[in-house]
Amino acid sequence: MKTIRKTLAVAALAGTALLSASAHAFFGNDDDTLKLGYLVKQPEEPWFQTEWSFAEKAGEKYGFEVIKMAVPDGEKTLNAIDTLAASGAKGFVICTPDPKLGPAIMAKAKSYGLKVVTVDDQFLNAKGKPMTDVPLVMMAASQIGQRQGQELYKEMQKRGWNPADSAVMAITADELDTARRRVDGSISALKEAGFPADQIYRVPTKTNDIPGALDAANSLLVQYPNVKHWLVVGMNDNTVLGGIRATEGQGFDAQNVIGIGINGVDAVNELAKSKPTGFYGSLLPSPDVHGFKSIESLYKWVKDGVEPNKYVEVTDVVLITRDNYKAELKKKGL
Ligand code: GLA
């Protein structure tokens, strides 16, 4: 009997040790290192991978640990906040999979005393209005969109296209404010430059990825069989890439298509292709700055009580094409 009890006690102890060992492996250090989360909606986009890696650079600089988590939907987001709280994290940066989750995310974060900084996509409240009291780091959406329109027009002129048989395919995602502002900016710049307004066609994508944009673009292309040259507008590289793939599928030559994406880092494989495609280039903003600054401001908030600015707009942007993309990425350390 005595031996059995002893064995059980040893087993129980071993069990505890095992549990804490796995908790240790999962949650990282159990020393006093400060932990901060970085939650992103689409970890498959190099944009978000770049943010993560620059958040880690901030972690190295200031001595905190970054817990990187993928949150593709609402359920995973709320679960991630539970996990973060259980690990002892003090706050997180988030690019939400859906802006309307804002109030639920904030309620859960508050229940655990976690601080929140948003990046890229702004939260919306129950009335659909931006939650301007939550700190946000984002790109200058309208301005960068306008630049997309201006560069498209410039390239079209360089190629000597006749506006009469050219059209704009604008793949929209209006429920996402940053996407709406980018596309609206692009369209207004095209009109301003002189592109005929009634040859600018908008089509919504169901999902913010290449397959979604491809479907949207296909449905648009079949409606306008007489267009010879297409300009492709979209809120990011994947959206524009979907448009380009659709033109290829419907037999357009790369020479007759000009697409310019936004994000830059998501366009590297395309620009590296041995032959040019209709994807002419991409506007590279600053995922490095977004990743570093957002978590740096969270760190200072947690550590020193310094409240972050409510709104940080990142404006720098550079057009990368097949000719300069390697050099431009290198300049930013990407
Ligand atoms: C949105 C887009 C991303 C990226 C970021 C940049 O979240 O979905 O692809 O463009 O904005 O702010």
Residues whose N, C-alpha, C, O or C-beta is under 5 A from the ligand:
A	BS01	GLA	W47 D120 D121 M139 M235 N236 I262 N263
